[in-house]
């Protein structure tokens, strides 16, 4: 693994670091999908990102967020 993506929950300051193969958008999407497996549906409501190339799949990630939040309905 060459990269690490970090996720921080703002209120509790809960911090997670997930390994990534590289800084590609596909690697970021894989890391976020892996993260979603460990939390119940609806856990993730928003995300703040920078303008890096690894977020170029932001629309696909947003759809994952929406589907995950509504799967339990």
N, C-alpha and C positions, 0 to 999 in steps of 0.2 A: 504494500500500500504506500502510495506516494503523498497522499493528501489527507487532511482531516477536516470535516465540516463540523461546526459547532452550533448547537441550538441552546438558547437560553430563554427560560420562562421569566418574564419581566417582574411579576409580583413576588414570587418565591425565590427567584434567582436560581432555580433548578437548572443545572448545566449538563448537557450531554455532548459527547464528541463521538462522531461516527467516521470510521475510515472510508476513504474513497480511492478508487484506482488512479484517477487523474482529475484535472479541473474541467472535464467536459460536462456538458448539459446532461448527457446520458448517465454519467456517474452520479451527478447530483440527484437526478430523479430516482435512481436506484437507492441512494442513501435515504432519501425522504420516504420512499416506499417501505424500506426496512424499518425505519423509525415508526411508521404508522402501524406496523404489526404488533408493537409492544404496548399500545395504548388503546383504550376503548373508543368506539366511533364518537365523533363530535368533540374529541379532546382539542383538536387544533382548529382555531377560529380565524386567526390572522397570522401573517408572517411579514417580517420586514427584511428585505434583501438589499444587496448593493447592486451595482450595474455590471457585475462580472459576467463573462461569457457562460459560466456554469448555470446561470439562471435564464438562459434563452428558452428553456422549455417551461417557462412560468405558467403558460396557459394549460399545459398538460398537468402540471402539478396542482394548479387551482382546481381543475376538474377532479383530480384524485381527492382533494380536500372535500369538495362538495359531495361526491359519491360516498366517501367514507362517513361523512356526517349524516347522510340520509339513509344509509344501508339499514339501520336499525328501525326505521319507520315502517 
